[in-house]
Amino acid sequence: MRAVHLLAVSAGILGVAPALANDDVLKRTANPAEQVLQTVDYANTRYSKLDQINTGNVNKLQVAWTFSTGVLRGHEGAPLVVGDVMYVHTPFPNIVYALDLNQDGKILWKYEPKQDPNVIPVMCCDTVNRGLAYADGAVFLHQADTTIVSLDAKTGKVNWSVQNGDPKIGETNTATVMPVKDKLIVGISGAEYGIRGHVTAYDLKTGKQAWRAYNVGPDAEMKIDPEKTTELGKPVGKDSSIKTWEGDQWKTGGASTWGWYSYDPKLNLVYYGTGNPSTWNPKQRPGDNKWSMTIFARDADTGVAKWVYQMTPHDEWDYDGINEMILTDQKVDGKDRPLLTHFDRNGFGYTLDRATGELLVAEKYDPAVNWATKVDQDKSSKTYGRPLVVAKYSTDQNGEDTNSKGICPAALGSKDQQPAAYSPKTNLFYVPTNHVCMDYEPFRVSYTPGQPYVGATLSMYPAPNSHGGMGNFIAWDGVAGKIKWSVPEQFSVWSGALATAGDVVFYGTLEGYLKAVDAKTGKELYKFKTPSGIIGNVMTFQHKGKQNIAVLSGVGGWAGIGLAAGLTDPNAGLGAVGGYAALSNYTNLGGQLTVFNLPN
């Protein structure tokens, strides 16, 4: 079985067809010394070819230098490295630092936007930001208030800025951006406020809007072609979204786009997932609520959708579908296939043909998952491609003001946005997971612009009859749909994974440990306690011939919102405060970058 990391052949792509993607991004992502995208590469593999740090010496890692961001709350995402400069971002107020790697992180410049603090209470969940992107001499930031800025990478001067949404109606941003060709692809947050989700492309040089595609609503506004856009091989047909909502409910339908993007230069397709429909009370929005909870494949130039696949029709549990799409080429039944693998919040790991959207695998990647027995993979069945819901755990069937108990996973999913990694050496995916269940009680709620539009009360707790912890770090075979090994963790693993050519996989824990495990066995090889819980994504770079590992510490995010925001009501934080109450015994607020390398 052979796996091809898309950008491992970027030199060939550049030589044959330089217009296929952003040349600067392709060139730099082919150089493992640097990192210019949060996803490491367009394929979202989060794999590095660097192998100086390996299974034989990783236990000798030491702290090389540290940097305080000066901000508390949750630190998601990772730094970027371009040449001799590291770019570090923070949660709100979204400060950007340029640090000189030749002088252990001396500050070269600092960008500190002036944002209205009224955006903070509108953000869900925590004031996180998943980081910067770099292309063509510019650093791109999507701020909490939805202002997108292009910064001159050398000086920090603003090249251009543009407003992508309106916080007054609940539109905010927590996500990164992705430069593709001459465009910058961005999303929007705010489904908990009844916004209508969209993805937008802006001109990299000027900030002018190139196209915008909504995720719910009329075909033209969604950039869906009723005859050519397909789901599971069949045209979606006219009014595919509107037909699945009652009246004008699609106008406050949610389906926000706050996760990750990947891109296939050969197919010229951008992939992303959409979030929950609004409200969280399923009784108020009968129908499949398309195209919430959906994987989209869109043409990068026009935004037109080639194919879609809805994973959780008529969501009843807040199982946002925004998690990353990882692109690999592997053999399936003896034939080479272009694959897309996605670990959904709903607890199923999906593998699809990324060219056609054909469903190949849909299996549970956490044994606790119980809300559905399986995803129907019988092509002749009327329910083909749909999850088979267990009535006991259906918050819709149980009804309003009824507390449905023991649902697994909890609303934050078997995995939230924390990205998995893939190694072409092992053909395995390395997945940070949540091992958490919930009780869920929906109630009627009315829509008011800019006010929470949730309509459910939740409580969360560790999966029962298990190891007692709230997380696992697993290795997953995406073709077979099976767990290869699993490492139990006391709390959810809310950090992004990093796989390396040294056969070491890195991740962080909510208590604050940076951990290194053997890619083949999961055996722990190294750990180090940083000053605060890690919800950032581990990254690696090379400077002056030396490989470094770097990670942001700063507890927060949905799992750590109790600590981050000082909340004590167990039901606060959409149910997370009570579930993660013990976290305060192990870590505290912080905001620090820690850089590791091997001794000379």
C-alpha positions in Angstrom: 0.0 0.0 0.0 1.4 3.3 -1.1 0.4 6.7 0.3 1.3 9.8 -1.5 1.5 13.1 0.5 0.3 15.6 -2.1 3.0 18.1 -1.5 5.8 15.6 -1.6 5.5 15.9 -5.4 5.1 19.7 -5.4 8.3 20.2 -7.3 6.9 18.1 -10.1 3.6 19.9 -9.9 5.4 23.3 -10.1 7.4 22.1 -13.1 4.4 20.8 -15.1 1.7 23.3 -14.3 2.7 26.4 -12.3 -0.9 27.7 -12.3 -2.3 24.8 -10.3 -1.8 26.4 -6.9 0.0 29.2 -5.1 3.6 28.7 -6.2 5.1 30.2 -3.1 3.0 28.0 -0.8 3.8 24.9 -2.8 7.5 25.7 -2.7 7.6 26.4 1.0 5.4 23.5 2.1 7.8 21.2 0.1 10.6 22.5 2.4 10.2 20.8 5.8 12.4 23.4 7.5 9.5 25.8 7.3 5.7 25.8 8.1 3.5 28.3 6.3 0.1 26.7 6.8 -1.6 25.6 10.0 -2.3 22.3 8.3 1.5 21.9 7.4 0.4 21.2 3.8 -2.6 21.5 1.5 -3.4 17.9 2.1 -3.8 18.5 5.9 -1.5 15.6 6.7 0.3 17.5 9.5 3.3 15.3 8.6 6.9 16.5 8.6 9.8 14.9 6.6 12.2 16.1 9.3 13.8 13.0 11.0 16.7 14.4 13.1 14.5 13.8 16.1 13.6 10.2 16.1 12.5 7.2 18.3 16.1 6.7 19.4 16.8 10.2 20.7 13.5 12.0 21.4 13.9 11.2 25.1 16.8 13.6 25.1 14.7 16.6 24.1 15.2 19.8 26.2 13.7 23.2 26.3 15.7 25.6 24.0 13.8 28.8 24.7 10.4 30.1 25.6 8.2 33.1 24.9 5.3 34.6 26.8 2.4 35.8 24.6 1.1 38.2 27.2 -2.4 36.8 26.8 -4.4 34.3 28.8 -7.4 32.2 27.5 -7.1 29.3 25.1 -4.1 29.1 22.7 -5.1 27.0 19.7 -3.3 26.7 16.4 0.5 26.8 16.0 3.3 29.2 15.1 4.5 29.6 11.5 8.2 29.6 10.5 9.4 31.3 7.3 13.2 31.5 6.9 14.7 32.8 10.1 11.4 34.3 11.4 8.7 32.7 13.5 5.2 34.2 13.5 3.1 33.7 16.7 -0.6 34.5 17.2 -2.7 34.8 20.4 -6.4 34.5 21.3 -8.4 37.7 21.5 -7.1 40.4 21.0 -5.3 38.4 18.3 -1.8 39.9 18.6 0.7 38.8 16.1 4.4 38.6 16.9 7.4 38.2 14.5 10.2 36.6 16.3 13.9 36.4 15.3 15.0 32.7 15.4 18.6 33.9 15.3 18.2 35.6 18.6 16.1 33.1 20.6 12.8 34.8 19.8 13.7 38.5 19.9 10.6 40.5 18.8 11.0 42.0 15.3 7.6 43.5 15.2 4.2 43.3 16.8 0.7 43.8 15.4 -2.0 44.5 18.0 -5.5 45.1 16.5 -7.9 47.3 18.3 -11.1 45.2 18.5 -14.4 45.9 20.3 -14.4 43.7 23.5 -18.1 43.2 23.0 -17.2 40.5 20.5 -15.9 38.3 23.4 -19.3 37.3 24.9 -20.5 36.5 21.3 -17.7 34.0 20.7 -18.3 30.3 21.2 -16.5 28.6 22.9 -13.6 30.7 24.3 -11.7 33.5 22.5 -9.5 31.1 20.6 -7.9 31.6 17.2 -6.5 28.8 15.1 -3.7 30.7 13.6 -2.0 32.5 10.7 -1.2 31.6 7.1 1.7 32.8 4.9 1.9 33.4 1.2 3.8 35.7 -1.2 5.5 37.8 1.5 2.4 38.3 3.6 1.0 37.0 6.8 -2.8 36.6 6.9 -4.9 36.8 10.1 -8.7 36.4 10.5 -9.5 38.3 13.7 -12.3 37.5 16.2 -14.4 40.5 14.9 -14.2 38.9 11.4 -11.7 41.5 10.1 -9.2 39.8 7.8 -5.8 41.5 7.5 -2.8 41.0 5.2 0.4 42.0 7.0 3.7 42.6 5.4 5.8 39.7 6.7 8.9 41.9 7.1 7.5 44.9 8.8 4.0 44.0 10.1 2.5 46.8 8.2 -1.1 46.3 7.1 -1.4 45.7 3.3 -5.2 45.5 3.3 -8.0 44.7 5.6 -11.6 43.6 5.0 -14.7 42.9 7.1 -16.0 39.3 6.6 -19.0 39.4 8.9 -21.0 41.3 11.5 -20.5 40.5 15.2 -23.7 42.4 16.0 -25.7 39.4 14.6 -23.4 36.8 16.1 -20.8 36.4 13.3 -17.3 36.0 14.7 -14.2 34.0 13.8 -12.0 31.5 15.5 -10.5 29.7 12.5 -7.4 30.0 10.3 -7.4 30.8 6.6 -5.9 29.1 3.6 -4.2 30.8 0.6 -5.1 28.9 -2.6 -3.8 30.2 -6.0 -4.5 33.9 -6.0 -7.3 33.7 -3.3 -7.6 33.5 0.4 -10.3 31.0 1.6 -12.0 32.0 4.9 -15.1 30.9 6.9 -17.3 32.3 9.7 -18.4 31.3 13.2 -21.7 31.8 14.9 -24.2 29.0 14.5 -25.0 29.3 18.2 -26.4 32.8 17.3 -28.4 31.7 14.3 -26.2 33.1 11.6 -26.1 31.6 8.1 -22.7 30.0 7.5 -20.6 30.7 4.4 -17.2 30.4 2.9 -15.6 33.3 1.0 -12.6 33.8 -1.3 -10.8 37.1 -1.3 -8.0 38.3 -3.7 -4.7 37.7 -2.0 -3.2 41.0 -3.2 -6.1 43.4 -2.8 -8.6 41.8 -0.4 -11.4 42.2 -2.9 -14.1 39.5 -2.6 -13.9 37.0 -5.4 -16.8 34.7 -4.5 -19.0 33.8 -1.5 -20.9 30.5 -1.1 -23.5 29.9 1.6 -23.9 26.5 3.1 -27.7 26.6 3.4 -30.4 28.4 1.3 -31.1 28.9 -2.4 -29.0 27.1 -4.9 -27.5 30.2 -6.5 -26.4 31.6 -3.1 -24.9 28.2 -2.2 -23.2 27.9 -5.6 -24.8 24.5 -6.0 -25.7 23.3 -9.5 -28.8 21.1 -9.1 -27.8 18.8 -12.0 -24.0 18.7 -11.7 -23.4 18.9 -7.9 -23.8 15.4 -6.5 -24.2 13.6 -3.2 -23.2 9.9 -3.2 -23.1 9.9 -7.0 -26.5 11.4 -7.7 -27.4 15.0 -8.5 -28.7 16.9 -5.5 -31.6 18.4 -7.5 -33.3 21.7 -7.3 -33.7 23.5 -3.9 -31.9 20.7 -2.2 -31.4 22.8 1.0 -34.6 24.8 1.1 -36.8 21.7 0.8 -35.2 20.4 4.0 -36.1 23.4 6.2 -39.5 24.5 7.4 -40.5 27.9 5.9 -37.7 30.5 6.1 -35.8 28.7 8.9 -32.8 28.3 6.6 -32.2 32.1 7.0 -31.1 31.4 10.7 -29.9 27.9 9.8 -26.4 28.0 11.2 -24.1 25.6 9.4 -21.1 27.8 10.1 -17.6 27.2 8.7 -15.1 27.5 11.5 -12.8 24.5 10.9 -10.1 23.6 8.5 -9.6 23.6 4.7 -7.7 21.3 2.5 -6.9 21.6 -1.2 -6.1 19.2 -4.1 -4.1 21.1 -6.8 -4.7 18.4 -9.3 -8.5 18.4 -8.9 -8.5 22.2 -8.1 -11.0 21.4 -5.2 -11.2 23.0 -1.8 -12.6 20.7 1.0 -14.2 21.8 4.2 -17.0 20.8 6.6 -20.1 22.7 7.9 -21.3 23.0 11.5 -24.6 22.5 13.3 -28.0 23.7 12.3 -29.6 26.2 14.5 -31.1 25.8 17.0 -29.8 22.9 19.1 -33.5 22.0 19.7 -34.3 19.6 16.8 -38.0 19.8 17.3 -38.0 23.5 16.1 -36.4 22.6 12.7 -37.9 19.5 11.1 -36.2 18.0 8.1 -32.6 17.1 7.2 -31.5 20.7 7.4 -29.2 20.5 4.4 -26.4 21.4 4.0 -25.4 21.6 7.7 -23.1 18.8 8.9 -21.8 18.4 5.4 -18.5 17.8 3.6 -18.2 20.2 0.7 -15.8 19.9 -2.3 -15.8 23.3 -4.1 -14.0 24.6 -7.2 -11.3 26.9 -6.0 -11.7 29.4 -8.8 -15.5 29.7 -8.8 -16.7 28.3 -5.5 -19.2 26.0 -7.3 -19.8 22.8 -5.3 -18.7 19.6 -7.2 -20.0 17.2 -4.5 -21.4 17.2 -1.0 -22.0 14.6 1.7 -24.2 15.2 4.8 -22.9 13.1 7.7 -25.5 13.9 10.3 -28.9 14.8 8.7 -31.2 16.7 11.1 -28.5 16.9 13.8 -29.9 16.3 17.3 -26.7 16.5 19.3 -24.5 19.4 18.0 -22.1 17.1 16.1 -20.6 19.9 13.9 -18.9 18.5 10.8 -16.1 21.1 10.7 -13.2 18.8 11.4 -10.3 18.6 9.0 -10.3 16.6 5.7 -7.0 14.7 5.3 -6.1 13.9 1.7 -4.0 10.8 0.8 -3.6 8.5 -2.1 -3.8 4.8 -1.0 -4.9 1.5 -2.4 -8.5 0.4 -1.9 -9.3 -3.1 -3.0 -6.1 -3.2 -4.9 -6.7 0.0 -6.8 -5.1 3.4 -6.3 -7.7 5.9 -5.0 -7.5 9.6 -4.2 -8.9 9.6 -0.7 -10.3 12.0 1.9 -10.4 11.0 5.5 -12.5 12.8 8.1 -12.9 12.2 11.8 -16.4 13.6 12.5 -17.6 14.9 15.8 -20.4 12.3 15.6 -17.8 9.6 16.3 -17.5 8.0 12.9 -14.3 8.1 10.8 -15.1 8.6 7.1 -13.1 7.8 4.1 -14.4 9.0 0.7 -13.1 9.2 -2.8 -12.2 12.9 -2.9 -12.7 13.2 -6.7 -16.3 11.8 -6.7 -17.5 11.9 -3.1 -18.1 8.1 -3.1 -18.4 6.8 0.5 -15.8 4.0 1.1 -15.6 3.7 4.9 -17.7 4.9 7.9 -16.8 3.3 11.2 -16.7 4.3 14.8 -13.3 5.5 16.0 -14.3 5.5 19.7 -15.9 2.3 21.1 -18.2 4.4 23.3 -20.2 5.8 20.4 -23.9 4.8 20.8 -26.2 7.4 19.3 -26.2 5.4 16.0 -25.6 1.7 15.4 -23.8 2.3 12.1 -23.7 4.3 8.9 -25.7 2.4 6.2 -23.2 1.5 3.5 -25.6 -0.6 1.4 -25.9 1.3 -1.9 -29.2 -0.4 -2.6 -30.7 0.8 0.7 -33.1 3.8 1.1 -31.0 5.0 4.0 -27.6 4.6 2.1 -25.0 6.9 3.6 -27.1 7.8 6.6 -26.5 7.0 10.3 -29.0 4.6 11.8 -30.1 6.4 14.9 -30.9 4.7 18.2 -34.3 5.9 19.5 -33.2 5.9 23.1 -30.6 8.6 22.3 -32.7 10.6 19.9 -33.3 14.0 21.4 -35.9 14.7 18.7 -37.9 11.5 19.4 -37.7 11.9 23.1 -38.9 15.5 22.7 -38.6 18.9 24.2 -38.0 19.3 28.0 -37.0 15.7 28.2 -33.5 14.9 29.4 -32.0 12.2 27.1 -29.3 10.5 29.1 -26.1 8.6 28.3 -25.6 9.8 24.8 -22.1 9.1 23.5 -20.2 11.1 22.3 -21.0 14.4 24.0 -21.7 17.5 21.9 -18.0 18.3 21.7 -17.7 15.0 19.7 -15.4 12.1 19.7 -13.0 14.6 18.3 -13.5 18.4 18.0 -11.4 20.7 15.8 -8.0 19.5 17.2 -6.5 18.1 14.0 -5.3 14.6 13.4 -2.0 13.7 11.6 -1.1 11.1 8.9 2.2 9.4 8.3 2.9 8.0 4.8 5.5 5.7 6.4 2.9 3.8 8.5 -0.3 4.6 6.5 -1.9 5.5 9.8 -3.8 8.5 11.1 -3.0 9.7 14.6 -6.1 11.1 16.2 -6.6 13.1 19.4 -10.0 12.1 20.8 -12.6 12.8 23.5 -14.0 9.9 25.4 -17.0 11.8 26.8 -20.7 11.3 27.0 -23.6 13.6 27.9 -27.2 14.2 29.0 -29.1 16.6 26.6 -32.4 18.4 27.2 -33.8 20.5 24.3 -36.1 23.4 25.0 -37.9 26.0 22.9 -36.1 29.2 22.1 -36.8 32.2 20.0 -34.4 33.9 17.6 -33.2 37.4 18.3 -30.2 38.8 16.3 -27.0 38.8 18.3 -28.5 36.7 21.1 -27.7 33.0 21.9 -29.9 30.7 19.8 -29.1 27.4 21.4 -32.2 25.8 23.0 -30.6 22.9 25.0 -29.1 22.2 28.4 -26.2 19.8 28.5 -24.1 18.0 31.1 -20.9 16.0 30.2 -18.9 13.2 31.9 -16.4 10.5 31.1 -17.6 7.5 29.0 -18.9 5.0 31.5 -17.6 1.4 31.8 -14.2 2.4 30.4 -10.7 3.5 31.7 -12.2 6.4 33.7 -10.5 9.1 31.7 -12.0 11.5 29.2 -9.7 11.0 26.2 -7.7 8.6 24.1 -4.9 9.2 21.5 -5.4 6.6 18.8 -3.8 5.3 15.6 -6.4 4.6 12.9 -6.3 2.7 9.7 -8.5 4.8 7.3 -8.9 2.1 4.7 -9.8 -0.7 7.1 -11.7 1.6 9.4 -10.1 0.2 12.5 -8.2 1.4 15.6 -4.6 0.0 15.5 -3.6 1.2 19.0 -5.0 3.5 21.7 -3.4 5.5 24.5 -5.8 6.4 27.4 -5.7 10.0 28.7 -7.2 11.5 31.9 -8.7 14.4 30.0 -9.7 14.9 26.4 -6.7 15.3 24.0 -7.5 18.8 22.8 -4.1 19.4 21.0 -3.4 18.8 17.4 -1.1 15.9 16.5 2.1 16.0 14.5 3.6 13.0 12.7 7.3 13.0 11.6 9.6 11.0 9.4 11.5 10.1 12.6 8.6 7.8 13.4 7.6 10.0 16.3 4.2 11.4 16.9 3.7 14.4 19.1 0.6 15.7 20.9 -0.2 17.8 24.0 -2.6 17.2 26.9 -5.0 19.5 28.8 -2.8 19.1 31.9 0.0 20.7 30.0 2.2 17.8 28.9 3.9 17.6 25.5 4.1 13.9 24.7 6.0 11.9 22.1 5.0 8.4 21.2 6.2 5.7 18.8 4.3 6.0 15.5 4.1 2.2 15.2 3.2 1.1 18.7 2.0 4.2 20.6 4.6 3.6 23.3 5.4 6.8 25.2 8.9 8.0 24.5 9.0 11.4 26.2 6.9 13.9 28.1 7.4 17.4 29.5 5.1 19.5 31.6 4.6 23.0 30.2 3.2 25.9 32.3 -0.4 25.6 31.1 -2.7 23.1 29.4 -2.0 22.5 25.8 -4.8 23.0 23.3 -2.4 24.2 20.6 -1.1 22.2 17.7 2.5 20.8 17.9 4.7 21.9 15.0 8.3 21.3 13.9 10.9 23.3 12.0 14.6 23.3 11.2 16.9 26.3 11.9 20.6 26.3 11.3 20.6 22.6 10.6 18.8 21.7 13.8 15.2 20.3 14.2 13.0 22.0 16.7 9.6 21.2 18.2 7.3 24.0 19.2 3.9 24.2 20.9 1.7 26.9 22.4 0.5 26.4 26.0 -2.6 28.1 27.3 -5.6 26.1 28.6 -9.0 27.0 27.3 -11.1 26.1 24.3 -14.5 24.4 24.8 -13.0 21.7 27.2 -11.1 24.3 29.2 -13.7 27.1 29.1 -14.4 26.8 32.9 -10.8 27.6 33.7 -10.4 30.1 30.9 -13.5 32.2 31.7 -13.7 31.6 35.4 -17.1 29.7 35.1 -18.4 27.5 37.9 -21.9 26.5 37.0 -21.7 22.9 35.9 -24.0 23.5 33.0 -22.2 26.6 31.8 -19.9 26.5 28.8 -22.6 24.5 27.0 -22.1 21.7 29.5 -18.4 21.5 29.6 -17.7 23.3 32.9 -18.9 20.4 35.1 -17.4 17.7 33.0 -13.9 19.2 33.2 -14.1 20.7 36.7 -11.1 18.5 37.9 -8.8 20.2 35.3 -8.2 23.1 37.8 -6.3 20.6 40.0 -3.7 20.1 37.3 -3.1 23.3 35.5 -3.8 27.1 35.3 -4.2 29.9 32.8 -1.2 30.8 30.7 0.1 31.9 27.4 3.5 30.5 26.4 5.4 29.2 23.5 7.9 26.5 24.3 10.6 25.4 21.8 12.4 22.1 22.2 15.5 20.6 20.5 18.2 18.0 21.1 21.4 18.9 23.1 24.5 19.7 21.1 
